[in-house]
Amino acid sequence: MSEYIATTVSPARIAAQPTNVSDLDYSERDALIVKAIQVDGHWLVLSRYGDDIWYLDGFTSNTPDSEKCIDFRRGPLVFRRVLKELMYRYLRRGREGQKRPTGSTIRGFFKVTLPFLEYLTVLKIYSFSEITPSVCDAYVKFCKAQTVRGLNAKPLSQSYLHKRLFAVEGLYELSQYSHDPIREHPWADNSSFAMAGLIGRRREGGRGVRTPLIPDDVFCILFDNAYRAIENGKNLLDIRDALMAAVKEKKHRSASSLLKAKTQCLTSFGWEGGVEAFEVAIFRLRTACYIVLASVSGCRNHELTYLQTGAHHRTKDDEGTIFHWMRSRSDKTDAGIHDWMIPNVGVRALRLMERWARPYQIMLAEEITSRRRSNPLDPEIAKAQQHSQTLFIGVDSKRGNRVRTLCHRRWSHWLTTFARECGVDWNLASHQFRRKFAN
């Protein structure tokens, strides 16, 4: 990370940058700042306009780094210049009548523009000015004829079809601020919403309710298993802490000596399943706490993964009744910091997770110290700080064993594993608990 140097950049300076780049010369344009990050009081530029990859702001903490950027190398080279122009406009101003988009919205828009750009190159169209309504109509037919890969080929869903066609409308609108505008509206007397077959349906989804409702019998099995895991949570963490202390004393021993020390420690506590089974139980406890908190609060996945040490507090009314609250953050409705009422079992789950996460939080603190010593301007310092007090964290073995908040994809794995261990034949996903809570 030695290439990063402190700059005089600030949010105010970035905000003052022009929203259109078509009138700038190449050096001015390529120097525009797309993303900057503050590390211990110093601002570092992470992305400039001239870069092939733009890192973006506005993602929840459960989003992996690979999904926090747009890579212009994924699109046809011939359209890269104009695509950057309109994506920069979209990033700075949004679309007509809409608020400025979040990073995830920008990335989603970028992704659904790529099929159209690839389609244009197949037709040997290499300029936006060559795009006509007839070309766009042909693209609509092309999309409707496409099928989703899988055992049973199905046409694109109406919602995804709408996204693709809505992206074409977006390209038209945004390209008007570029050097190569699309001359005519893709379909002046129609709309992407209508062509996707969503007229007369509720716009929010035009999709109806897509989240399956967990059946009562399945939910009872899952919650019962999670509750029983929490009941044994303190005992499990007592063993975990003793095991970590035993390993620390013998950290310079061979792998076989460490395994023997671990086994002896577990046996002294009456654990008979072996080291591997104990590690499975520890991670299962984290999933159990997640299931209980999701079930009793109705929180979304990102709201739970924002939870930090000290999230619980309580209030008392005039009659002496105590209410327990869980404080986190919600990015869905711009609610920001928010409190959710939870019952006693939710408080127990929070307390267990605070203790469960402590060794990982120590690892994060050690990482920050190490990075500061190596390079005080390492952007990873600021990134690690964002996770330093988080509860639902884990080690990312694919990224140098860094400790970070668990991403949404990893939760799909852990929840599926938990359900399978409970003998439940149900395709469990994190967002299903919110609907079950509401139901």
C-alpha positions in Angstrom: 0.0 0.0 0.0 3.0 2.3 -0.2 1.6 4.0 -3.3 -1.0 5.8 -1.2 0.1 9.3 0.0 -1.7 11.9 2.1 -3.4 14.6 0.0 -5.2 17.8 0.6 -8.5 16.3 -0.6 -11.6 16.6 1.5 -15.3 15.9 1.1 -15.9 19.6 0.3 -13.3 19.5 -2.5 -14.8 16.4 -4.0 -18.3 17.9 -3.8 -17.1 20.9 -5.7 -15.9 18.9 -8.7 -17.9 19.3 -11.9 -20.7 16.8 -12.6 -20.1 16.7 -16.4 -16.8 15.9 -17.9 -17.4 16.3 -21.7 -15.8 19.8 -21.6 -12.7 18.8 -19.6 -9.4 17.9 -21.1 -8.1 14.4 -20.5 -5.7 15.4 -17.7 -8.4 17.3 -15.7 -11.0 14.6 -16.3 -8.7 11.6 -15.3 -7.6 13.5 -12.1 -11.2 13.7 -10.8 -11.6 11.9 -7.5 -14.2 9.2 -7.4 -13.5 7.9 -3.8 -11.4 9.0 -0.9 -11.0 7.6 2.5 -9.8 9.1 5.8 -7.1 7.3 7.7 -6.2 8.7 11.1 -7.0 12.3 10.0 -5.3 12.0 6.6 -7.4 11.8 3.4 -6.3 9.2 0.8 -7.5 8.9 -2.8 -8.6 5.4 -3.6 -10.1 5.9 -7.0 -9.8 8.5 -9.8 -11.7 9.0 -13.0 -8.9 7.6 -15.1 -8.8 4.3 -13.2 -10.3 1.2 -14.8 -11.8 0.2 -11.4 -13.8 2.7 -9.4 -14.3 2.0 -5.7 -17.6 3.4 -4.4 -19.2 4.5 -1.2 -22.6 3.6 0.2 -22.5 -0.1 1.0 -23.6 -2.0 4.1 -21.0 -3.7 6.3 -22.0 -7.1 5.1 -21.0 -6.3 1.5 -17.7 -8.0 0.4 -15.0 -5.7 -1.0 -15.4 -7.4 -4.4 -18.9 -6.0 -4.6 -18.0 -2.4 -3.7 -16.6 -1.3 -7.1 -17.3 -1.2 -10.8 -14.8 -2.5 -13.2 -14.9 -0.9 -16.6 -12.8 -3.6 -18.1 -15.9 -5.8 -18.1 -17.5 -3.7 -20.8 -16.5 -3.3 -24.5 -13.4 -1.1 -24.8 -15.1 0.9 -27.6 -17.7 2.2 -25.1 -15.4 2.8 -22.1 -15.0 6.5 -22.6 -18.8 7.3 -22.9 -19.6 4.7 -20.2 -17.3 6.5 -17.8 -18.8 9.9 -18.7 -22.4 8.8 -17.9 -21.5 6.7 -14.9 -19.7 9.7 -13.4 -22.8 11.8 -14.1 -25.0 9.2 -12.5 -22.7 9.0 -9.5 -22.7 12.7 -8.9 -26.3 13.7 -9.8 -28.4 10.5 -10.2 -31.2 10.4 -12.7 -33.9 13.0 -13.4 -36.4 13.1 -10.5 -34.4 10.7 -8.4 -32.0 11.2 -5.4 -28.4 10.4 -5.8 -27.8 6.6 -5.9 -26.0 4.6 -3.3 -22.9 2.6 -4.3 -25.0 -0.6 -4.5 -27.5 1.1 -6.9 -24.6 2.4 -9.1 -23.0 -1.0 -9.3 -26.4 -2.7 -10.1 -27.0 -0.2 -12.9 -23.6 -0.7 -14.3 -24.1 -4.5 -14.4 -27.4 -4.4 -16.2 -26.0 -2.0 -18.9 -23.3 -4.5 -19.9 -25.6 -6.9 -21.8 -26.9 -4.1 -23.9 -23.4 -2.9 -24.8 -22.3 -6.4 -25.7 -25.4 -6.6 -27.9 -24.5 -3.5 -29.7 -21.0 -4.8 -30.5 -22.6 -8.0 -32.0 -24.5 -5.6 -34.3 -21.2 -3.8 -35.1 -22.5 -0.6 -33.5 -19.6 1.2 -31.9 -21.2 4.6 -31.1 -24.2 5.7 -29.0 -25.2 8.1 -31.8 -25.8 5.0 -34.0 -28.4 3.6 -31.5 -31.9 4.0 -32.9 -35.4 3.0 -31.6 -35.4 0.0 -34.0 -32.1 -1.2 -32.4 -33.7 -0.9 -29.0 -36.8 -2.7 -30.1 -34.6 -5.5 -31.4 -32.9 -5.6 -28.0 -36.3 -6.0 -26.2 -37.1 -9.1 -28.4 -33.6 -10.4 -27.8 -34.0 -10.2 -24.0 -37.5 -11.7 -24.1 -36.1 -14.7 -26.1 -33.2 -15.3 -23.6 -33.5 -18.0 -20.9 -31.9 -18.4 -17.5 -29.3 -21.1 -17.4 -30.2 -24.2 -15.4 -31.8 -27.6 -15.6 -35.1 -26.1 -16.5 -34.6 -23.2 -18.9 -36.8 -20.3 -18.1 -37.2 -16.8 -19.6 -35.9 -13.8 -17.8 -38.1 -12.8 -14.9 -40.3 -9.8 -15.4 -38.4 -7.9 -12.7 -35.0 -8.6 -14.3 -36.3 -7.9 -17.8 -37.5 -4.5 -16.4 -34.0 -3.8 -15.0 -32.4 -4.4 -18.3 -34.8 -2.2 -20.2 -34.8 0.5 -17.5 -31.0 0.5 -17.9 -31.4 1.4 -21.6 -33.6 4.3 -20.7 -30.9 5.3 -18.2 -28.2 5.2 -20.8 -30.3 7.4 -23.0 -30.9 10.0 -20.3 -27.3 10.1 -19.0 -25.7 10.1 -22.4 -27.2 13.5 -23.1 -24.4 14.9 -20.9 -21.7 13.0 -22.7 -19.7 13.5 -25.9 -21.7 10.8 -27.7 -25.5 11.1 -26.8 -28.1 8.6 -28.0 -30.2 10.8 -30.4 -33.7 9.4 -29.8 -35.5 7.9 -26.9 -35.4 4.1 -27.1 -39.1 3.8 -27.2 -40.8 7.2 -27.1 -44.4 5.8 -26.8 -43.7 3.0 -24.4 -41.8 2.3 -21.2 -39.6 -0.4 -19.7 -42.2 -1.1 -17.1 -44.9 -1.8 -19.6 -42.7 -3.9 -21.9 -41.7 -6.1 -19.0 -45.4 -6.8 -18.4 -45.6 -5.0 -15.1 -48.5 -2.6 -15.9 -51.3 -2.9 -13.5 -49.1 -4.4 -10.8 -47.7 -2.9 -7.7 -44.6 -1.0 -8.8 -42.5 -2.0 -5.8 -42.0 -5.1 -7.1 -44.5 -5.8 -9.7 -43.2 -9.1 -8.4 -45.6 -9.8 -5.6 -44.2 -11.4 -2.4 -41.1 -13.3 -3.4 -39.7 -14.2 0.1 -41.1 -17.6 1.1 -42.7 -17.8 4.6 -41.0 -20.3 6.9 -43.6 -22.9 7.9 -44.4 -22.9 11.6 -43.1 -26.5 12.1 -39.8 -25.6 10.4 -39.4 -22.4 12.3 -40.1 -24.1 15.7 -37.4 -26.7 15.0 -34.9 -24.0 14.0 -35.7 -21.7 16.9 -35.7 -24.5 19.5 -32.3 -25.7 18.3 -30.9 -22.2 18.4 -32.4 -21.5 21.9 -30.8 -24.7 23.2 -27.5 -23.7 21.8 -27.8 -20.4 23.6 -28.7 -22.1 26.8 -25.3 -23.9 26.6 -23.5 -20.9 25.2 -21.8 -19.8 28.4 -20.4 -23.2 29.1 -19.1 -23.5 25.5 -17.4 -20.1 25.7 -15.8 -21.0 29.1 -14.2 -24.0 27.4 -13.2 -21.9 24.4 -11.4 -19.3 26.5 -9.6 -22.1 28.5 -8.6 -23.7 25.2 -7.2 -20.5 23.8 -5.2 -19.9 27.0 -3.8 -23.5 26.8 -2.8 -23.0 23.1 -1.2 -19.6 23.9 1.1 -21.2 26.4 2.3 -23.7 23.8 2.2 -21.5 20.7 5.7 -22.4 19.7 5.2 -26.2 19.9 4.6 -28.5 16.9 1.2 -29.0 15.4 0.9 -32.4 17.0 1.8 -31.0 20.4 -0.8 -28.3 20.0 -3.4 -30.8 19.0 -2.6 -32.9 22.1 -2.8 -29.9 24.3 -6.2 -28.9 22.9 -7.5 -32.5 23.3 -6.3 -32.6 26.9 -8.0 -29.3 27.7 -11.3 -30.3 26.1 -11.2 -33.6 28.0 -10.7 -31.8 31.3 -13.9 -30.0 30.7 -15.8 -33.2 29.9 -15.9 -32.5 26.1 -15.9 -35.8 24.3 -16.3 -34.8 20.6 -12.8 -33.9 19.8 -11.2 -30.6 18.6 -12.9 -30.5 15.2 -16.4 -31.0 16.7 -15.8 -28.3 19.3 -14.9 -25.8 16.6 -18.1 -26.7 14.7 -20.0 -26.1 17.9 -18.4 -22.7 18.4 -19.4 -21.5 15.0 -22.8 -23.0 15.4 -23.3 -20.9 18.5 -22.7 -17.8 16.4 -25.4 -18.9 13.9 -27.8 -19.7 16.8 -27.4 -16.2 18.2 -28.1 -14.8 14.7 -31.3 -16.9 14.3 -32.6 -15.8 17.7 -31.9 -12.1 17.2 -33.4 -12.2 13.6 -36.5 -14.0 14.9 -37.3 -11.7 17.8 -36.3 -8.4 16.3 -37.3 -8.7 12.6 -34.0 -7.0 11.6 -32.6 -7.3 8.1 -29.3 -9.0 7.6 -27.3 -5.8 7.3 -29.0 -4.4 10.4 -27.8 -7.4 12.4 -24.3 -7.3 11.0 -24.0 -3.6 12.0 -24.4 -4.7 15.7 -21.5 -3.7 17.9 -20.4 -4.3 21.4 -22.7 -2.3 23.8 -25.7 -2.6 21.5 -28.1 -3.4 24.4 -29.7 -0.8 26.7 -32.9 -0.7 28.6 -35.5 1.7 29.7 -38.2 1.8 32.5 -41.6 3.3 32.2 -43.6 5.0 35.0 -45.0 1.7 36.3 -41.6 0.1 36.6 -41.8 -2.1 33.5 -38.4 -2.7 31.9 -38.0 -2.7 28.2 -34.9 -4.0 26.5 -33.5 -2.4 23.3 -31.0 -3.4 20.7 -29.2 -0.5 18.9 -27.9 -0.9 15.4 -28.0 0.9 12.1 -30.4 0.6 9.1 -29.5 1.8 5.6 -32.7 0.5 4.0 -34.9 3.5 4.7 -32.3 6.0 5.7 -33.3 5.4 9.3 -29.6 5.5 10.4 -29.1 4.6 14.1 -32.2 2.8 15.3 -33.4 0.9 18.4 -35.3 -2.4 18.2 -37.2 -3.8 21.2 -36.2 -7.3 22.1 -37.1 -9.8 24.8 -34.8 -11.4 27.4 -33.6 -14.1 25.1 -32.4 -11.5 22.6 -30.4 -9.9 25.4 -28.8 -13.2 26.2 -27.9 -13.7 22.5 -26.3 -10.2 22.5 -24.3 -10.9 25.6 -23.0 -14.2 24.2 -22.0 -12.6 20.9 -20.1 -9.8 22.7 -18.1 -12.5 24.4 -17.9 -14.7 21.3 -16.5 -11.8 19.2 -13.9 -10.6 21.7 -10.9 -12.7 20.5 -11.7 -11.6 16.9 -11.9 -8.0 18.0 -8.5 -8.4 19.5 -7.2 -9.8 16.2 -8.6 -6.7 14.5 -6.8 -4.4 17.0 -3.6 -6.2 16.4 -4.0 -5.9 12.6 -4.6 -2.1 12.9 -1.5 -1.7 15.1 0.6 -3.8 12.7 -0.6 -1.8 9.6 0.1 1.5 11.3 3.6 0.3 12.1 4.2 -0.8 8.5 2.5 2.1 6.7 0.5 4.8 8.6 -1.3 5.6 5.4 -2.6 2.1 4.6 -6.3 2.4 3.6 -6.9 -1.0 5.2 -6.5 0.7 8.6 -9.7 2.6 8.1 -11.5 -0.4 6.7 -10.4 -2.6 9.7 -11.6 0.2 12.1 -15.1 -0.1 10.6 -15.3 -3.7 11.8 -13.3 -3.4 15.1 -16.4 -3.5 17.4 -18.6 -5.7 15.3 -20.2 -8.8 16.8 -20.9 -11.0 13.8 -17.4 -11.3 12.5 -15.1 -14.1 11.3 -11.8 -14.9 9.6 -11.6 -14.5 5.9 -9.1 -17.3 4.9 -9.1 -16.1 1.3 -7.9 -12.6 2.2 -4.9 -13.4 4.4 -7.0 -14.5 7.5 -8.3 -11.0 8.0 -11.1 -10.5 10.5 -14.1 -8.8 8.9 -17.9 -8.6 9.2 -19.5 -11.7 7.7 -20.9 -10.9 4.3 -24.4 -11.9 3.1 -23.1 -14.8 1.1 -21.4 -16.4 4.1 -24.6 -16.2 6.1 -26.3 -18.2 3.4 -23.8 -20.9 4.0 -24.0 -20.9 7.8 -27.8 -20.8 7.9 -28.1 -23.6 5.4 -25.6 -25.7 7.4 -27.6 -25.0 10.6 -30.9 -26.1 9.0 -29.3 -29.2 7.6 -27.9 -30.1 11.1 -31.4 -29.7 12.5 -32.8 -32.2 9.9 -34.8 -29.4 8.3 -35.6 -29.7 4.6 -36.0 -26.0 3.9 -33.9 -23.6 1.8 -33.2 -21.2 4.6 -32.1 -17.6 3.9 -31.5 -14.6 6.2 -34.3 -12.4 4.8 -36.9 -15.0 5.6 -36.8 -14.3 9.3 -38.0 -10.7 8.7 -41.1 -11.9 7.0 -41.7 -14.6 9.6 -41.4 -11.9 12.3 -44.0 -9.8 10.5 -46.3 -12.7 9.9 
